[in-house]
C-alpha cells in the first residue's frame, strides 16, 4: 500500500542519505570562527584524513602583541627531539618570548617549486601543542604519532619535485602576533643516510 506517511518517511530517508553523502564528501574546512585573536576557517587534519592544499590562508589574527617567533624551518638534515637524525620533512621550531603561555596554535605554510613556479599551501591546527612563556617547541610534518607530529601530503610539490622548493611558514597563537619564517629544500631527491 502506498500510504502518504510511507512516502514522507521514504523522502526523509532519501534526503538524509543524500545529506550524509554530502558530509562524507566534504573538505576539511568549516565556516570561519570569529574571535579577537586567532581563528581559522579550516579544521585540523588527522593522521588518517587526507591532507589537501587549501585555496587561501584561513588564519585570522589581528593581535599586535609580540612574542611568537619562528626560529627555524628545516626541510633537510632533520632531527628528532633528542637531536638524532630523522628522515627529511617539514620541521618548524617556534619560540614564545612573551610572558603568557601560547595556546590555540595553528600554522599555514606554502611550498613553491622555484623552477616551475608550482605552488601549494596547507593549513594545520597544531592540536595538543602549547608553548610556555619563554619556551620553545618543535613540530614535524612527518605523519608520525604523538604530540608535535602532524600529517603531510605524500604527493606534495615538496615530495614529488627534485627542484629547489621554497617554504614560507606562518604561525599564529591566541593573543599573540603572527610569526613567519622561511626554509629551502635544495635541488635533488630525498637525502640518503650518511
Secondary structure, 3 states (H helix, E strand, C coil): CCCHHHHHHHHHHHHHHHHHHHHHCCCCECCCCCCCCEECCECCCCCCCCCCCCCCCCCEECCCCCCEEEEEEECCCCECCCCCECCCCEEEEEEECCCCCECCCEEEEEEEECCCCCEEEEEEECCCCCECCCCEEEEEECCCCCCCEECCCCCCHHHHCCCCEEEEEEEEECCEEEEEEEEEECCCCCCCCC
